[in-house]
Structures are given as structure tokens and as C-alpha cells.
Amino acid sequence: MRLVAIGVLSISVLLLFLIAFRKKLGFSWLSLFGTHLILAALGIYLVNFSGVITDAHIPLNPATVGAVTVLGLPGVLMLLGLKITLF
């Protein structure tokens, strides 16, 4: 089962590189993704250390940073709202 998972992962990585370089995307998308990633982490840090809402602390982990990277600043507000209502 582990061998099958490694095979699927290898094939998907190979196809991802094929698609990225076939369409002449190069590495420009990597800098854009890095910028979004840094801004997502800064947004979460701003909420955590601003002191406006003392009970809300959004953990800095791959799931929260990924959500904010994809959704932008509304993602920070979404995580803050989830934290306040659920916990």
C-alpha cells in the first residue's frame, strides 16, 4: 500500500512539473505564491498580537496559513469568527 502511495505521488509531481514548464509558467508563480504566504502569516500574527481581541488566538500551522493564503484577508476574518464562535 505504501508503494502505491509513493508511486501516485511521484507520478503527480512529474505531471505537475510537466504542466508548469510546458505552459511557460516558469518560476513566476512561485514568487506570487511566496508573497501570498508571507502576507497570510503576517495577517495571522497581526490578529494574534494586536490585543484587540484577547480571547482569540489563531494557531500558526499549515492549515490556517493555507486557508488564509487561498482566501486572503477574508480568510483571517473567517478563522477569527470560527475561533470566537466554536471555542
C-alpha positions, -999 to +999 in steps of 0.1 A: +000+000+000+029+023+008+045+016-025+013+025-044+011+058-025+047+067-033+040+058-070+010+080-072+029+109-055+058+105-079+035+105-110+016+135-098+048+155-091+061+146-126+028+157-142+028+189-122+063+199-134+053+189-170+023+212-169+042+241-152+070+241-177+050+232-208+029+264-205+060+285-199+049+295-164+085+292-151+091+303-116+070+335-116+041+317-099+064+307-071+072+343-062+035+352-062+027+322-040+055+332-016+042+367-014+007+354-005+022+330+020+041+358+038+011+381+038-011+353+053+014+347+081+016+385+088-022+387+089-024+359+115+004+375+135-014+408+134-046+392+149-027+373+175-005+401+188-027+432+183-045+427+216-078+439+202-095+405+210-077+390+239-095+356+239-088+348+202-055+332+193-053+317+158-026+290+158+000+293+131+000+260+113-001+248+077-039+245+077-045+281+089-018+296+067-031+277+037-067+289+043-055+325+045-032+321+015-061+309-006-088+332+008-068+363+016-077+387+043-113+374+045-097+341+054-083+358+085-117+371+094-132+336+088-107+320+111-113+346+137-150+341+135-147+304+138-124+307+168-148+330+186-180+310+178-167+275+182-142+278+211 
